[in-house]
Amino acid sequence: GQQVMQIPQYQHVQEGEDFTTYCNSSTTLSNIQWYKQRPGGHPVFLIQLVKSGEVKKQKRLTFQFGEAKKNSSLHITATQTTDVGTYFCAGLRTNFGNEKLTFGTGTRLTIIP
Amino acid sequence: EPEVTQTPSHQVTQMGQEVILRCVPISNHLYFYWYRQILGQKVEFLVSFYNNEISEKSEIFDDQFSVERPDGSNFTLKIRSTKLEDSAMYFCASSAGPRVQPQHFGDGTRLSIL
């Protein structure tokens, strides 16, 4: 079945440092979504990427979708304590009618003040 | 901002008992989902529901699981005979449309099987 892996599994950074999580799918995706889950909370939608090679920015967050639509990345510039949480990518496969959103394994970000 | 609401927030049940988890999706949404997350692990898809029927389900969603939209607002997940390994956080989500629409998650129900 489809697998979506993320690396690293954990990342501890000093406040102000940058952070990147990488997402890799075993199958080609039609689109990819990113979610953030705070400790004890629920996943919250951040953004969706649809086009091959697409890059989107949200303030300090930069999201990229690979040319082959099998990988993606999230980069946070100058992390803040509010960035703490687990970041999940979630992919939808290309076959129409498939509604199954497959979540990645997640990267848990902790910030050292 | 409209929210997905889930009840109860925590459910403790004896192994072998039936449990029903309840969700009220966002009112104008048409697509509904259940996910589970075992503590410290990733979010796993269980089932998607549209137009009063299951549109997709995962291998986790076996005969012990069922979903229902009994009225115009509620969306329920029933586990017929719970097992210890069903202990997890269960999230309901809804979206306005399929595939390219963001999914909005509820706060979850923590299910503990004793």
Chai-1 contact restraints between the chains, C-beta under 6 A:
chainA,res_idxA,chainB,res_idxB,connection_type,confidence,min_distance_angstrom,max_distance_angstrom,comment,restraint_id
A,N31,B,V100,contact,1.0,0.0,6.0,A-B,restraint_1
A,H42,B,F91,contact,1.0,0.0,6.0,A-B,restraint_2
A,H42,B,F105,contact,1.0,0.0,6.0,A-B,restraint_3
A,H42,B,D107,contact,1.0,0.0,6.0,A-B,restraint_4
A,H42,B,G108,contact,1.0,0.0,6.0,A-B,restraint_5
A,P43,B,F105,contact,1.0,0.0,6.0,A-B,restraint_6
A,F45,B,P102,contact,1.0,0.0,6.0,A-B,restraint_7
A,L92,B,R99,contact,1.0,0.0,6.0,A-B,restraint_8
A,E99,B,S48,contact,1.0,0.0,6.0,A-B,restraint_9
A,E99,B,S55,contact,1.0,0.0,6.0,A-B,restraint_10
A,E99,B,E56,contact,1.0,0.0,6.0,A-B,restraint_11
A,E99,B,P98,contact,1.0,0.0,6.0,A-B,restraint_12
A,K100,B,F45,contact,1.0,0.0,6.0,A-B,restraint_13
A,K100,B,E56,contact,1.0,0.0,6.0,A-B,restraint_14
A,L101,B,F45,contact,1.0,0.0,6.0,A-B,restraint_15
A,F103,B,K42,contact,1.0,0.0,6.0,A-B,restraint_16
A,F103,B,V43,contact,1.0,0.0,6.0,A-B,restraint_17
A,T105,B,K42,contact,1.0,0.0,6.0,A-B,restraint_18
A,G106,B,K42,contact,1.0,0.0,6.0,A-B,restraint_19
